[in-house]
Amino acid sequence: MPYVPDDWTASFARVHACFHNKRHTCIGYATRTVYMRFSKKSLVHVFLLSLAALLMLILGLLQPDSALSQGQPTPRLDVTVEAIGSANLRAGPGIEYDLVGTIQSGTSYRMVGRSAHFPWYLIALPESMGWVFKDLVKVNGDLANVPFTEMIIEDLPPGNPTATEFQGLIPPSITPQATDSPVAQITYVIVTNTPVPGAATATPVINFQPSQTSAAANTGVSVKVNRTINVRYGPDVSYPLMGTISDGPSYVVTRRHLPSKWLEIVYPGVPWQRGWVSGDLVTVIGDVNLVPVITGTEFGFPTATPLPPMVVTAAAPWTTPSASINQVLTDLGSDINNYLISRGFVAGTSRQASVFIMNLTTGQAFSINPNVAYTAASLLKVPLMVAMYEKLDTIPDRDLAWLIASMIVCSENTSANRILQFIGDGDALRGAAVVTDTMRQLGLSHTLMSRQFSTDNPQATYTPFPPAFVPPVTTGIDQIITQPDPEKQTTPADMGFLMAAIYQCGLDNSGPLISTFGGKITQAECRQMVYVMKQVVGRAMIPDGLPTTDINVFVAHKRGIIDEMHGDASIVFTPGGDYVLVIMMRQPTYLNPTVSFPIMAEISRRTYNVFNESRPLAEIANTKIPACSRIPIAFVDTLSSANPPPLN
């Protein structure tokens, strides 16, 4: 006798519930074939039930979510974003939409939506929303919990918006969450579903195929390489070089470009963590057809190369600017810049570095990532030493010679403050102003000092600070991105030109130190400066990139180190030619010497090898800075002598 199983009603209930909840896995219930014997009446009954289930499925697939049908996302409170530096907010998910505000690092905002077609996130402000490009923010939480939406934002009318105007858009509990620094004022906007006048509404340039986009990481597609290849800002060799990848790890593919066959990968070498590689140079792991496709020449995100050229010809303020540097120095600059990028120090970000190199034979010089101010730290002891010799009318006595050696060789702050007090006629604060003025007279206007060096001994603070607020000195360059100390700043170029001036003065009694100060600084004094900088303890940083066994190679240098900034300014003497090399590196948090010191040494090695092609150095050393507990009597004798040794 034909029968129907006793649980057919329960099975149907599961199918009905599945369709009601719009789960795509319901297809398995509706299409599953079950071999059973049915009576004619039972067959009709089952047929009608199946037809009803099929109709429910169709209606469920056609009916949009109620929230999305109104263009309004249902916010998830467990996903937040924080700007990497600062980020613009726009009226829609693209740079063609109006700018409606900005956010900065230090505050977290709830993400309430994301575009299904473009890499943009919708975030909640205290009274409204705004779109931010995904590579400009850090995401905390699971993006899978954030609904898709394409809503557009209009300008805020006069007056404060009422709660009714934002009902259903922003939960009352959504407020910015402070992390570790205040944020700038935000321009508030109202969210609507009306396109912004003039905004592009045609088919966007980015055409994903297939249309249903998904995170590329979910496709399981990645690439590997068996040699070093370039990573670029766009899908063609005409785009600027961003960095390189090498044999070893695999890199997730996020998008592919047609017809060029270039692939966008997750690239950790830059803050936005994306870059393009040629598909012909990589091995693809997985089905590349699962990766979203884009076409055209615009990629739906802010232009990745708004920065000025990173390797720039440099000329001292007292010389006629050189038209260009030779190809050898040009290639060296590009090589160092690419190396810094590969190590995660990228111009225009909070983790960056700048370099200055001058050929002391030809005078040709260049800067990498110029016109950025850094905290000067103990690098300022070189300008202080110059200012001291400019004031000094006689050979240093033994007490002053000891202070000079202590300040440079051991980088002793208390000794430096004693010298500041000396050049300030008893006032260390006035002495700091003398240092700034000395650099200004040389045309090195990006260096400033308005306070003495800090010490562990509170009794060593010789001058009270002025009771009135003194605004920070502006120098005409970027004094924001590295958050430099407002009272102690410099640049690699300023330090490099000063080191070159000391070299020229000590070499042949010429140059800006001689001409600017009317003979107050002498050749013997410049030689004393070079001599004492040769005695700096340890070989960490730039010296670690130089040979240790060649007696014709030596370096005069001064380090500057604080938690987040490491710098080294040097004059390097080699058989292939003498040169100046200055490196400054900074990141927002503690900069580990195990990271920065080898990078500086490697830059030093590459520079040395360019000047000494016939005797290249194969690898760097990696040493630490030893303790400096005493000053040898020979140092004091030389610094108080009228006849210091020549430069080399």
C-alpha positions in Angstrom: 0.0 0.0 0.0 1.5 3.4 -1.0 2.4 5.5 2.0 3.6 9.0 3.1 6.1 9.2 5.9 4.7 10.4 9.2 7.1 13.3 9.4 6.1 15.0 6.0 4.3 17.8 7.9 7.5 18.5 9.9 9.6 18.5 6.7 7.2 20.9 5.1 7.3 23.2 8.2 11.1 23.2 7.9 10.9 24.2 4.3 8.3 26.9 5.1 10.5 28.3 7.9 13.6 28.2 5.8 11.9 30.2 2.9 10.4 32.6 5.4 13.9 33.4 6.7 15.2 33.7 3.1 18.0 31.3 3.5 19.5 30.2 0.2 20.2 26.8 1.6 16.4 26.2 1.3 16.9 25.0 -2.3 18.1 21.7 -0.9 14.7 21.1 0.8 12.7 22.0 -2.3 14.7 20.0 -4.8 15.6 17.0 -2.8 14.3 13.8 -4.6 12.7 11.2 -2.3 11.7 7.9 -3.6 8.4 7.0 -1.9 5.2 5.3 -2.9 2.2 7.6 -2.8 -1.5 7.1 -3.3 -3.0 9.2 -6.0 -4.7 11.4 -3.4 -1.4 11.7 -1.5 0.5 12.6 -4.7 -1.9 15.4 -5.4 -1.5 16.6 -1.8 2.3 16.6 -2.0 2.2 18.3 -5.4 0.1 21.2 -4.1 2.3 21.5 -1.0 5.4 21.6 -3.3 3.8 24.2 -5.5 3.1 26.3 -2.5 6.6 26.0 -1.2 8.0 27.0 -4.7 5.8 30.1 -4.7 7.0 31.0 -1.2 10.6 30.6 -2.4 10.0 32.9 -5.4 8.3 35.6 -3.3 11.0 35.4 -0.7 13.7 35.9 -3.3 11.9 38.8 -4.9 11.1 40.6 -1.7 14.0 42.9 -0.5 14.9 43.4 3.1 12.8 46.0 4.6 15.7 48.1 5.8 17.6 48.0 2.5 14.4 48.7 0.5 14.4 52.1 2.2 18.2 52.5 1.6 18.8 52.5 5.3 21.2 50.0 6.8 20.6 48.3 10.1 23.7 49.3 12.1 25.8 46.7 13.9 27.3 48.0 17.0 30.3 45.6 17.1 32.1 47.0 14.0 34.1 50.3 14.3 36.6 52.2 12.3 39.4 54.6 13.1 41.2 56.9 10.7 44.8 56.2 9.8 46.0 59.8 10.2 43.0 61.7 8.8 40.3 60.8 6.3 37.7 62.7 4.3 34.1 61.8 4.6 32.0 62.0 1.4 28.3 62.1 0.5 28.4 58.8 -1.3 30.7 55.8 -1.9 33.2 57.5 -4.3 35.5 60.5 -4.7 33.1 62.1 -7.1 30.7 62.8 -4.3 30.8 66.0 -2.2 33.2 66.3 0.7 31.0 66.4 3.9 33.5 66.2 6.7 36.7 64.7 8.1 37.8 62.4 10.8 41.2 61.9 12.4 43.0 59.2 14.3 42.2 58.9 17.9 38.4 58.3 17.8 36.5 55.2 16.8 33.2 55.4 14.8 30.6 52.8 14.4 30.3 51.3 10.9 26.6 51.1 9.9 26.9 50.1 6.2 29.2 49.3 3.3 28.9 49.6 -0.4 28.2 46.4 -2.4 30.0 47.9 -5.4 32.8 50.1 -4.1 35.4 49.9 -1.3 33.7 52.5 0.9 32.2 52.3 4.4 29.3 54.3 5.9 30.1 55.4 9.4 27.9 57.0 12.1 28.8 60.5 13.4 27.2 61.9 16.5 24.2 63.2 14.5 24.6 61.8 11.0 26.7 59.7 8.7 29.4 59.8 6.1 31.2 57.6 3.6 34.9 56.9 4.1 37.3 55.0 1.7 38.2 51.7 3.3 42.0 52.1 2.9 42.0 55.3 5.0 40.7 53.6 8.1 41.4 50.6 10.4 38.5 48.3 10.9 37.7 46.5 14.2 35.2 43.8 14.0 33.7 41.4 11.4 32.7 43.1 8.2 30.4 40.2 7.5 28.1 41.7 10.1 27.7 45.0 8.3 24.9 45.3 5.8 25.2 46.7 2.2 23.7 50.0 1.3 24.2 52.7 -1.4 22.6 55.6 0.4 23.6 59.2 -0.5 24.1 62.2 1.8 22.9 65.8 1.3 24.1 69.0 3.0 22.8 69.8 6.4 20.2 72.6 6.4 20.4 75.5 8.9 19.7 74.6 12.5 20.3 71.4 14.4 18.7 68.3 13.1 16.0 66.8 15.2 15.9 63.3 16.5 13.1 62.5 14.1 15.1 63.3 11.1 17.6 60.7 12.0 15.2 58.1 13.3 16.0 54.7 12.0 19.4 55.8 10.7 21.5 56.1 13.8 20.9 54.2 17.1 20.9 56.5 20.1 23.8 54.5 21.5 26.1 55.4 18.7 28.6 58.0 19.8 32.3 58.5 18.9 34.6 56.5 21.2 37.8 58.2 22.2 40.9 56.1 22.0 44.1 58.1 22.6 43.8 61.6 21.1 41.2 64.3 20.4 39.7 64.7 16.9 39.1 67.7 14.7 35.7 69.3 14.4 33.4 67.3 12.2 31.0 68.9 9.7 27.7 67.2 10.3 25.4 66.1 7.4 21.9 64.6 6.9 21.6 61.2 5.3 18.9 60.8 2.6 18.3 58.7 -0.4 18.4 61.6 -2.9 21.5 61.7 -5.2 23.8 64.7 -4.7 23.2 67.3 -7.5 25.9 66.8 -10.0 27.1 63.5 -8.6 27.7 60.7 -11.0 24.7 58.4 -11.3 25.7 56.6 -14.5 27.2 53.1 -14.5 30.4 53.4 -12.5 33.8 52.9 -13.9 34.4 49.9 -11.7 32.5 47.0 -13.2 32.6 43.9 -11.0 31.9 40.6 -12.8 30.1 38.7 -11.5 27.8 41.4 -10.0 27.5 39.9 -6.6 30.8 41.0 -5.0 32.4 39.3 -2.1 35.5 39.8 -0.1 38.4 38.5 -2.2 39.8 36.8 0.9 36.8 34.5 0.9 37.7 33.2 -2.6 40.9 31.6 -1.3 42.9 33.1 -4.3 46.4 34.1 -3.6 49.7 34.5 -5.5 53.3 33.5 -4.9 56.6 34.5 -6.6 59.9 32.8 -7.1 61.9 36.0 -7.4 61.6 39.7 -6.4 59.0 41.6 -8.4 57.7 45.1 -8.3 54.5 46.2 -6.7 52.9 49.3 -8.2 50.2 51.9 -7.5 48.1 50.7 -10.5 47.8 47.9 -13.0 50.5 48.9 -15.5 54.3 49.6 -15.5 53.5 53.3 -16.0 52.3 53.6 -12.4 54.8 54.5 -9.7 56.7 51.8 -7.9 55.3 51.1 -4.4 57.7 48.4 -3.3 58.6 44.8 -4.0 57.6 41.2 -3.0 59.9 38.2 -2.9 59.8 34.5 -2.7 58.3 33.2 0.5 54.8 34.3 1.7 51.7 34.2 -0.4 49.6 37.3 -1.0 45.8 37.4 -1.1 44.3 38.6 -4.4 41.6 41.2 -3.9 40.8 42.3 -7.5 41.9 41.7 -11.1 42.1 44.2 -13.9 41.0 43.4 -17.5 42.3 43.4 -20.1 45.7 44.0 -18.5 45.8 40.8 -16.4 47.3 42.7 -13.5 46.2 41.6 -10.0 45.6 43.7 -6.9 47.0 42.0 -3.8 47.0 42.6 -0.1 50.4 44.3 0.4 51.6 45.0 3.9 54.3 47.4 2.8 51.9 50.4 2.8 49.2 51.6 5.2 46.4 51.0 2.8 47.7 47.5 2.3 47.0 47.1 -1.5 49.2 47.1 -4.5 49.3 45.8 -8.1 51.5 43.1 -9.6 51.7 41.7 -13.1 49.8 38.5 -13.5 52.5 37.2 -15.8 55.1 37.3 -13.0 53.2 35.4 -10.3 51.9 31.9 -9.7 48.2 32.0 -8.9 46.9 29.7 -6.2 43.2 29.0 -6.6 40.6 30.0 -9.3 41.4 33.5 -10.4 37.9 33.6 -12.1 36.4 33.9 -8.6 38.2 37.3 -8.1 36.2 40.5 -8.8 37.1 42.2 -12.1 37.6 45.9 -12.7 38.1 47.7 -16.0 39.0 51.2 -17.0 41.6 53.5 -15.6 39.9 54.6 -12.4 39.7 52.3 -9.4 37.1 54.0 -7.1 39.6 55.1 -4.5 41.6 58.2 -3.9 44.6 58.8 -6.2 47.4 56.9 -4.7 50.2 59.2 -5.9 49.4 62.8 -4.8 52.8 63.1 -3.2 55.6 65.1 -4.8 58.6 63.2 -6.2 60.4 61.5 -3.3 64.0 61.8 -4.6 64.6 65.6 -5.1 67.8 67.4 -6.0 69.0 69.5 -3.0 71.0 72.7 -3.0 72.4 74.5 0.0 71.0 78.0 0.5 74.5 79.5 0.0 75.0 77.9 -3.5 73.4 78.1 -6.9 70.9 75.2 -7.3 72.2 72.3 -9.4 70.0 71.5 -12.4 70.1 67.8 -11.6 72.1 65.1 -10.0 73.9 62.5 -12.0 72.3 59.1 -12.9 74.4 57.3 -10.3 72.9 59.4 -7.5 69.5 59.3 -9.0 69.5 55.5 -9.1 70.9 55.4 -5.5 68.0 57.7 -4.3 65.4 55.5 -6.0 67.0 52.4 -4.6 67.0 53.7 -1.0 63.4 55.0 -1.4 62.1 51.7 -2.6 64.0 50.0 0.2 62.4 52.2 2.8 59.0 51.5 1.4 59.7 47.7 1.5 60.5 48.1 5.2 57.2 49.9 5.8 58.5 53.5 6.1 56.3 55.3 3.5 56.3 59.1 2.8 53.0 60.8 3.6 52.2 58.4 6.5 52.9 58.5 10.2 55.6 55.9 9.8 58.1 57.4 7.5 61.8 58.3 7.0 63.8 61.0 5.2 67.4 60.8 3.9 69.9 63.4 2.7 73.1 62.5 0.7 75.7 64.9 -0.7 78.8 64.0 -2.7 81.4 66.2 -1.1 83.6 66.2 -4.2 81.0 67.4 -6.7 78.6 69.1 -4.3 75.7 67.2 -5.8 73.0 66.3 -3.3 69.5 64.9 -3.0 66.9 64.4 -0.4 64.4 61.6 -0.1 61.0 62.7 1.3 62.2 66.3 1.8 60.5 69.2 3.7 59.3 67.1 6.6 60.2 68.3 10.2 61.4 65.7 12.7 62.1 65.9 16.4 65.8 66.8 16.4 66.7 65.3 19.8 70.5 65.1 20.3 71.2 65.9 16.6 70.8 69.5 17.8 74.1 69.2 19.6 75.8 69.7 16.3 74.2 73.1 15.7 74.8 73.9 19.4 78.5 73.1 18.9 78.7 75.4 15.9 77.0 78.2 17.8 79.5 77.7 20.7 82.5 78.0 18.4 80.9 81.1 16.8 80.8 82.7 20.3 84.2 81.5 21.5 87.1 83.9 21.0 89.9 81.7 22.1 90.8 78.0 22.2 88.5 76.1 24.5 90.0 75.6 28.0 90.1 72.1 29.4 86.8 72.5 31.3 85.0 73.6 28.1 86.8 70.9 26.1 85.5 68.3 28.5 82.0 69.6 28.1 82.2 69.5 24.3 83.5 65.9 24.4 80.9 64.9 26.9 78.1 66.4 24.8 79.2 64.8 21.5 80.9 61.6 22.4 78.5 60.5 25.2 75.6 62.8 24.2 75.4 64.0 27.8 72.4 66.4 28.2 73.7 68.1 31.3 76.9 69.1 29.5 74.9 70.3 26.6 72.8 72.5 28.9 76.0 73.9 30.4 77.1 74.9 26.9 73.7 76.4 26.2 74.1 78.4 29.4 77.5 79.6 28.2 76.3 80.8 24.8 73.3 82.4 26.4 75.4 84.5 28.8 74.2 82.5 31.7 70.6 81.8 30.4 70.2 78.3 28.8 66.9 79.3 27.3 68.5 82.3 25.6 71.2 79.9 24.5 68.6 77.8 22.7 67.5 80.9 20.8 71.1 81.5 19.8 71.2 78.1 18.2 68.1 78.8 16.2 69.6 82.2 15.1 72.9 80.6 14.1 71.1 78.2 11.8 69.0 81.1 10.4 72.2 83.0 9.6 73.3 80.0 7.5 70.0 79.9 5.7 69.1 76.6 7.5 65.6 77.8 8.5 64.0 74.4 9.2 66.0 73.9 12.4 64.8 75.4 15.7 65.5 75.2 19.4 63.5 77.0 22.0 64.3 74.9 25.1 67.2 73.2 26.8 67.7 69.5 26.8 65.8 67.4 29.4 67.7 65.8 32.2 67.0 63.3 34.9 68.3 65.8 37.5 65.7 68.5 38.2 68.5 70.7 39.5 70.1 70.7 36.0 67.3 72.9 34.6 69.2 76.2 34.8 66.6 78.6 33.3 62.9 78.9 34.2 60.5 78.8 31.3 58.8 82.1 30.4 55.5 82.5 32.1 53.8 83.6 28.9 52.8 81.2 26.2 55.3 81.2 23.3 53.7 79.8 20.1 55.7 77.3 18.2 58.0 78.6 15.5 56.8 77.8 12.0 59.4 76.8 9.4 57.4 76.7 6.2 57.5 72.9 5.9 55.4 70.0 7.1 55.5 70.3 10.9 52.4 68.1 11.5 52.7 64.6 10.0 55.6 63.4 12.2 54.3 65.3 15.3 57.7 66.8 16.0 58.7 68.4 19.3 57.6 72.1 18.8 60.7 73.1 20.7 63.4 71.0 18.9 63.1 70.4 15.2 65.3 69.8 12.2 65.4 68.1 8.8 68.0 65.7 7.3 68.7 68.4 4.7 69.5 71.1 7.3 71.7 68.7 9.2 73.4 67.5 6.0 74.2 71.0 4.7 75.6 71.9 8.2 77.8 68.8 8.2 79.0 69.7 4.7 79.8 73.2 5.8 81.9 71.9 8.7 83.7 69.6 6.3 84.5 72.3 3.8 85.7 74.7 6.6 88.0 72.0 8.1 89.2 70.9 4.7 90.3 74.1 3.1 89.2 77.0 5.3 86.3 78.0 3.0 82.6 77.7 2.8 79.6 79.3 4.6 81.0 78.9 8.2 84.0 81.1 7.2 82.1 83.6 5.1 78.9 83.9 7.2 80.6 84.6 10.6 83.5 86.7 9.5 86.3 84.6 10.7 84.7 83.9 14.1 84.8 80.2 13.3 88.2 79.0 12.1 89.6 76.1 10.2 91.1 74.7 13.4 87.7 74.9 15.2 86.0 73.0 12.3 88.7 70.3 12.6 88.0 70.1 16.3 84.3 69.5 15.5 85.1 66.8 13.0 87.6 65.2 15.4 85.2 65.0 18.3 82.4 63.6 16.1 84.8 60.8 15.1 85.0 59.7 18.7 81.3 59.0 19.2 81.0 55.7 21.0 79.8 52.6 19.2 79.2 51.8 15.5 75.4 51.4 15.6 73.4 53.1 12.8 75.4 54.5 9.9 78.9 53.2 10.9 77.5 49.6 10.9 77.1 49.9 7.1 80.8 50.7 6.6 83.9 48.4 6.5 85.7 47.9 9.8 89.0 46.6 8.5 89.8 49.4 6.0 91.9 52.1 7.8 91.0 54.6 5.1 87.3 54.5 6.0 86.0 56.4 9.0 83.0 58.4 10.0 82.3 61.6 12.0 78.7 61.6 13.2 76.1 62.4 15.8 73.1 60.4 16.7 69.7 61.6 18.0 67.4 59.1 19.7 64.1 59.3 21.4 61.4 56.7 21.7 59.7 57.3 18.4 62.5 59.0 16.4 66.0 57.8 15.5 68.4 59.9 13.5 72.1 59.9 12.5 74.0 62.7 10.8 77.4 61.8 9.4 80.4 62.8 7.3 81.8 59.6 5.8 85.4 59.4 4.6 86.2 56.7 2.0 88.8 56.0 -0.7 86.1 56.4 -3.4 85.1 59.8 -2.2 83.8 61.6 0.9 80.1 62.2 1.4 77.4 63.3 3.9 74.7 60.9 4.9 71.8 61.9 7.2 68.9 59.6 8.0 65.9 60.3 10.2 63.1 57.7 11.0 59.9 58.0 12.9 56.8 56.1 13.8 54.0 57.1 16.2 54.8 54.6 18.9 58.1 53.2 20.2 60.6 52.7 17.3 62.5 49.5 18.2 66.3 49.8 17.5 66.2 46.3 16.2 64.2 47.6 13.3 65.7 51.1 12.7 69.4 50.4 13.3 69.8 47.7 10.7 67.8 49.8 8.2 70.1 52.8 8.7 73.1 50.5 8.4 71.7 49.0 5.1 71.2 52.5 3.7 74.7 53.3 4.7 76.1 50.2 3.0 74.3 50.9 -0.2 75.6 54.4 -0.2 79.1 53.3 0.5 79.0 50.7 -2.3 77.9 53.4 -4.8 81.0 55.5 -3.9 83.3 52.5 -3.8 82.2 50.1 -6.6 85.6 48.4 -6.7 85.5 47.5 -3.0 81.9 46.8 -2.1 80.8 45.8 1.4 78.8 42.6 1.3 76.8 42.9 4.5 76.1 45.1 7.4 77.1 44.7 11.0 74.4 44.9 13.7 75.7 46.4 16.9 74.3 48.2 19.9 75.3 51.5 21.4 77.6 50.8 24.3 77.6 52.7 27.6 79.8 55.9 27.7 81.1 56.4 31.2 84.2 58.5 30.8 86.0 60.9 28.5 89.6 60.0 27.6 92.1 62.6 28.5 93.4 62.6 24.9 90.1 63.9 23.7 90.3 66.9 26.1 93.9 67.5 25.0 93.0 67.6 21.3 90.0 69.8 21.8 92.0 72.3 23.8 94.8 72.4 21.3 95.5 75.1 18.7 96.6 72.4 16.2 93.9 69.6 15.9 94.6 66.9 13.3 93.5 67.3 9.7 90.2 65.8 8.5 91.8 62.6 7.1 
